Amino acid sequence: MRFILYLLSLTFLACSKEETPVFYKAYNLPTSDILHAIDIDENNYITIIGGYVWSRGISLQCDGDLTKLTLDSFSNKGQFDLLRTKNNELISVGTEGQLFQKPSFSAPWTFHRLKNWDILHHIIETENGYLASGGKSYEHGYIYLINEQFMIDTAIYFGHEISEVVHITGQNYLSVGWGNIQRSSDGGKTWKLLPNEGDFYASCVFTDSLNGWIIGYNGTLLISTDGGESWRKSKAKISGNGYDSFRKLVKINKNEIIITGNKGKLWRTVDDGKSWQKIALSTNKDIYDIAKKSDGNYIMVGNEGYVAEIRF
């Protein structure tokens, strides 16, 4: 009997043990700005954007080894999201409706001023242009339907901040934000508020037309198996989540999803969300985004100019 209990205790410890990175290296960069988003292209060239809300927007560009680095203060306001388009261009959005376009890694940023000078947290590409979303200080939020000439065709306003808008399939989209989950079935023109238990919902991903995940800043993990029509709490056990823990969901591929978190924490699934492994890094920095290189390593970015490379 004692032997059986001993085996069970070993099994429990193995299941609850944090994952240890095979490789981890933090880089010293010439900035202490918050780094919000990262893109790695097919040649392993890295682009990072960030800055502070009202004072500065920066772009960092470097090779895959992070040896040849260029720092560009390309905006006077913070930049918060980075999109790679189907034409292989980069789009960055930030404070006061600022939108920047970059056709290639070596090309300069081109500035486009949207007519609505609002804080934009997120942007995605659609069939006919873009959907940008944002909000300010939990007071109000908005979703803008933007055409290919970077003009706002439709502006939709809400009584709550919008963190992200994601595409499900066809004309179906989902938005998440402060205490709200909304679904659109007409390309983002109208939105239906879905029942939820409440959190500041930070990020969402879908791995196919049916299966999706939502995280909240306070440690909520929701799942949907019906294309975002309904959401429920995940039954998967997640170690270390709680108040002020989660920050962003990043889909690496259909089976692998990473949750970035505050104070040097990550959570990773490689079985389509059935189980999650916690990774505690040797840093107290908040992790805002992560992307994978072709060599299998990942690059993370965060606050205070934090950039690190990791391999699981």
C-alpha positions as CSV (number, residue, x, y, z in Angstrom):
1,M,0.0,0.0,0.0
2,R,2.8,2.4,0.9
3,F,4.5,1.6,-2.4
4,I,1.4,2.5,-4.3
5,L,1.0,5.8,-2.4
6,Y,4.7,6.5,-3.2
7,L,4.1,5.9,-6.9
8,L,1.0,8.1,-6.8
9,S,2.9,10.9,-5.1
10,L,5.7,10.7,-7.8
11,T,3.0,10.9,-10.5
12,F,1.4,14.0,-8.9
13,L,4.8,15.8,-8.6
14,A,5.6,15.0,-12.3
15,C,2.2,16.4,-13.4
16,S,2.5,19.6,-11.3
17,K,6.2,20.4,-12.0
18,E,7.0,23.5,-13.9
19,E,8.5,23.2,-17.4
20,T,12.2,24.2,-17.5
21,P,13.4,25.9,-20.7
22,V,16.1,24.0,-22.6
23,F,17.7,27.4,-23.5
24,Y,17.1,30.9,-22.2
25,K,19.0,34.1,-22.8
26,A,18.0,37.7,-22.1
27,Y,19.4,40.5,-24.2
28,N,20.5,44.0,-23.2
29,L,18.9,46.5,-25.6
30,P,19.4,50.3,-25.8
31,T,15.9,51.1,-24.6
32,S,13.8,50.8,-21.4
33,D,10.5,51.3,-23.3
34,I,7.6,48.9,-23.1
35,L,7.9,46.5,-26.0
36,H,4.3,45.5,-27.0
37,A,4.5,43.3,-30.1
38,I,6.9,41.3,-32.2
39,D,7.0,39.9,-35.7
40,I,9.5,37.4,-37.2
41,D,9.4,37.0,-41.0
42,E,10.3,34.0,-43.1
43,N,14.0,35.2,-43.2
44,N,14.1,35.4,-39.4
45,Y,14.3,39.2,-39.5
46,I,12.7,40.6,-36.3
47,T,10.6,43.7,-35.9
48,I,9.5,44.9,-32.5
49,I,7.3,47.9,-31.7
50,G,6.5,49.7,-28.4
51,G,6.9,52.9,-26.5
52,Y,4.8,55.0,-24.1
53,V,1.2,56.0,-24.6
54,W,1.6,59.8,-24.9
55,S,5.3,60.4,-25.5
56,R,7.1,58.0,-27.8
57,G,6.6,55.1,-30.3
58,I,9.7,53.0,-31.2
59,S,10.6,50.3,-33.7
60,L,13.4,47.8,-33.1
61,Q,14.7,45.8,-36.1
62,C,17.4,43.1,-36.0
63,D,18.5,39.8,-37.5
64,G,17.6,36.5,-36.1
65,D,20.7,36.4,-33.9
66,L,19.9,39.8,-32.4
67,T,23.3,41.1,-33.3
68,K,22.6,43.8,-35.9
69,L,20.0,46.0,-34.2
70,T,18.4,49.3,-35.4
71,L,16.4,51.5,-33.0
72,D,14.0,54.0,-34.5
73,S,11.8,56.5,-32.6
74,F,9.4,56.6,-35.6
75,S,6.4,58.1,-33.7
76,N,5.7,60.6,-31.0
77,K,3.0,58.3,-29.5
78,G,3.1,54.7,-28.3
79,Q,2.5,51.8,-30.7
80,F,0.6,48.7,-29.4
81,D,0.0,46.2,-32.1
82,L,1.8,44.8,-35.2
83,L,0.1,43.0,-38.1
84,R,1.7,41.1,-41.0
85,T,-0.7,41.3,-43.9
86,K,-1.4,38.8,-46.7
87,N,0.8,41.0,-49.0
88,N,3.7,40.6,-46.5
89,E,3.6,44.2,-45.3
90,L,3.7,45.3,-41.6
91,I,1.0,47.5,-40.1
92,S,1.4,49.2,-36.7
93,V,-1.3,51.0,-34.7
94,G,-1.2,53.1,-31.5
95,T,-2.2,56.3,-29.8
96,E,-4.3,59.1,-31.4
97,G,-5.3,56.9,-34.4
98,Q,-1.8,56.6,-35.6
99,L,-1.3,53.9,-38.2
100,F,2.1,53.1,-39.9
101,Q,2.7,50.9,-42.9
102,K,6.0,49.2,-43.8
103,P,6.1,47.3,-47.2
104,S,9.4,45.4,-46.4
105,F,11.9,44.9,-43.7
106,S,14.3,47.5,-45.2
107,A,11.7,50.1,-46.1
108,P,10.8,53.0,-43.8
109,W,7.5,53.4,-42.0
110,T,4.8,55.4,-43.8
111,F,2.5,57.4,-41.6
112,H,-1.3,57.3,-42.0
113,R,-3.5,59.5,-39.8
114,L,-7.0,58.0,-39.1
115,K,-9.8,60.6,-38.8
116,N,-10.6,59.4,-35.3
117,W,-7.8,60.2,-33.0
118,D,-8.3,57.4,-30.5
119,I,-6.1,54.8,-28.8
120,L,-5.9,51.6,-31.0
121,H,-4.9,48.4,-29.2
122,H,-5.3,45.9,-32.0
123,I,-5.7,45.5,-35.7
124,I,-6.5,42.5,-38.0
125,E,-6.9,42.2,-41.8
126,T,-10.2,41.4,-43.4
127,E,-11.3,40.7,-47.0
128,N,-11.8,44.4,-47.8
129,G,-9.4,46.1,-45.4
130,Y,-8.9,46.1,-41.7
131,L,-10.7,46.0,-38.3
132,A,-9.0,48.1,-35.6
133,S,-10.1,48.2,-32.0
134,G,-9.3,50.1,-28.8
135,G,-10.5,52.1,-25.8
136,K,-9.4,54.3,-23.0
137,S,-9.3,53.9,-19.2
138,Y,-12.2,51.5,-19.0
139,E,-14.5,54.3,-20.1
140,H,-15.5,53.5,-23.7
141,G,-14.4,51.4,-26.6
142,Y,-14.6,51.3,-30.4
143,I,-14.2,49.1,-33.5
144,Y,-13.3,50.7,-36.8
145,L,-13.9,49.2,-40.2
146,I,-11.0,50.5,-42.3
147,N,-10.7,50.3,-46.0
148,E,-7.6,49.5,-48.0
149,Q,-6.8,53.2,-48.4
150,F,-6.7,53.5,-44.5
151,M,-9.9,55.4,-44.3
152,I,-12.6,54.6,-41.6
153,D,-15.7,53.4,-43.3
154,T,-17.7,52.6,-40.2
155,A,-17.0,53.5,-36.5
156,I,-18.9,51.5,-33.8
157,Y,-18.8,52.7,-30.2
158,F,-19.3,50.8,-26.9
159,G,-19.5,51.5,-23.2
160,H,-16.5,49.3,-22.6
161,E,-12.9,49.1,-23.8
162,I,-12.2,46.6,-26.6
163,S,-8.9,44.7,-26.2
164,E,-8.9,42.6,-29.4
165,V,-11.0,41.5,-32.4
166,V,-10.3,38.1,-34.0
167,H,-11.6,36.4,-37.1
168,I,-13.4,33.1,-36.7
169,T,-14.5,32.1,-40.2
170,G,-16.3,33.8,-43.1
171,Q,-18.1,37.0,-41.8
172,N,-17.9,35.8,-38.2
173,Y,-15.7,37.8,-35.7
174,L,-15.3,37.9,-32.0
175,S,-14.3,40.9,-29.8
176,V,-13.2,40.8,-26.2
177,G,-12.6,43.6,-23.7
178,W,-13.5,45.0,-20.3
179,G,-16.3,42.8,-19.0
180,N,-17.5,41.9,-22.5
181,I,-17.4,39.2,-25.1
182,Q,-19.1,40.1,-28.4
183,R,-19.8,38.2,-31.6
184,S,-20.4,39.6,-35.2
185,S,-21.8,37.6,-38.1
186,D,-21.8,40.4,-40.6
187,G,-18.1,41.3,-40.9
188,G,-18.0,43.5,-37.9
189,K,-20.9,45.9,-38.8
190,T,-23.0,44.8,-35.8
191,W,-22.2,43.1,-32.5
192,K,-24.1,40.9,-30.1
193,L,-23.0,40.9,-26.4
194,L,-22.6,37.3,-25.1
195,P,-23.3,36.1,-21.6
196,N,-20.1,36.0,-19.4
197,E,-19.1,35.9,-15.8
198,G,-16.9,39.0,-16.0
199,D,-13.2,39.8,-16.2
200,F,-11.1,42.2,-18.2
201,Y,-10.9,39.9,-21.2
202,A,-7.5,40.5,-22.7
203,S,-7.0,38.2,-25.7
204,C,-8.6,35.5,-27.8
205,V,-7.5,32.9,-30.4
206,F,-9.3,30.4,-32.6
207,T,-7.5,27.3,-33.9
208,D,-10.3,26.4,-36.3
209,S,-13.8,27.5,-37.1
210,L,-15.2,25.9,-33.9
211,N,-12.5,25.9,-31.2
212,G,-11.5,29.1,-29.4
213,W,-9.9,30.4,-26.2
214,I,-10.2,33.6,-24.2
215,I,-8.0,34.8,-21.4
216,G,-8.7,37.5,-18.8
217,Y,-6.2,39.6,-17.0
218,N,-7.3,38.1,-13.7
219,G,-6.5,34.5,-14.7
220,T,-9.7,33.4,-16.4
221,L,-9.4,30.9,-19.2
222,L,-12.6,30.3,-21.3
223,I,-13.2,27.9,-24.1
224,S,-15.7,27.6,-27.0
225,T,-16.4,24.6,-29.2
226,D,-19.2,26.2,-31.2
227,G,-17.4,28.9,-33.1
228,G,-17.7,31.5,-30.3
229,E,-21.5,31.3,-29.9
230,S,-21.0,30.3,-26.2
231,W,-18.2,30.3,-23.7
232,R,-17.4,28.3,-20.5
233,K,-14.5,28.0,-18.1
234,S,-11.9,25.5,-19.1
235,K,-11.6,22.4,-17.1
236,A,-7.9,22.2,-17.7
237,K,-5.8,22.9,-14.5
238,I,-3.5,25.8,-14.8
239,S,-0.8,26.4,-12.2
240,G,-0.1,29.9,-11.0
241,N,-2.9,31.8,-12.7
242,G,-4.8,34.3,-10.7
243,Y,-5.1,38.1,-10.2
244,D,-3.0,40.1,-12.6
245,S,-1.4,37.0,-14.2
246,F,-2.4,36.6,-17.9
247,R,-1.6,39.1,-20.7
248,K,-1.8,37.7,-24.2
249,L,-2.8,34.5,-26.1
250,V,-0.5,33.6,-29.0
251,K,-1.3,30.8,-31.5
252,I,1.9,29.2,-32.7
253,N,0.1,26.5,-34.7
254,K,-3.1,24.5,-34.4
255,N,-2.0,22.5,-31.4
256,E,0.5,24.9,-29.7
257,I,-0.8,28.0,-27.9
258,I,1.2,30.2,-25.5
259,I,-0.2,32.5,-22.8
260,T,2.2,35.3,-21.9
261,G,1.9,36.6,-18.4
262,N,3.2,39.1,-15.8
263,K,6.3,38.7,-13.7
264,G,8.1,36.4,-16.1
265,K,5.5,33.7,-16.5
266,L,4.3,31.7,-19.5
267,W,1.8,28.9,-20.0
268,R,2.1,26.6,-23.0
269,T,-0.1,23.9,-24.5
270,V,0.9,21.5,-27.3
271,D,-2.3,19.4,-27.2
272,D,-4.8,22.0,-28.3
273,G,-5.6,23.3,-24.8
274,K,-6.2,19.9,-23.1
275,S,-3.3,20.6,-20.7
276,W,-1.1,23.6,-19.9
277,Q,2.4,23.7,-18.6
278,K,3.7,26.7,-16.6
279,I,7.1,28.2,-17.4
280,A,8.6,30.5,-14.7
281,L,11.5,32.6,-16.2
282,S,14.3,34.1,-14.2
283,T,12.9,37.6,-14.6
284,N,10.3,39.8,-13.0
285,K,9.4,41.5,-16.3
286,D,5.9,41.3,-17.8
287,I,5.8,39.4,-21.1
288,Y,3.7,41.1,-23.7
289,D,4.3,39.0,-26.8
290,I,6.1,36.0,-28.2
291,A,7.0,34.6,-31.7
292,K,8.8,31.6,-33.0
293,K,11.8,31.5,-35.2
294,S,12.5,28.9,-37.9
295,D,15.2,27.3,-35.8
296,G,12.6,26.4,-33.1
297,N,13.6,29.1,-30.6
298,Y,11.1,31.8,-29.5
299,I,11.7,35.5,-28.9
300,M,9.7,37.2,-26.1
301,V,9.3,41.0,-25.5
302,G,8.0,42.9,-22.5
303,N,8.3,45.9,-20.3
304,E,11.4,47.9,-19.5
305,G,12.9,46.9,-22.9
306,Y,12.8,43.2,-22.2
307,V,13.8,40.8,-25.0
308,A,14.7,37.2,-24.4
309,E,15.2,34.0,-26.4
310,I,13.9,30.7,-25.2
311,R,13.6,27.0,-26.3
312,F,11.3,24.5,-24.7
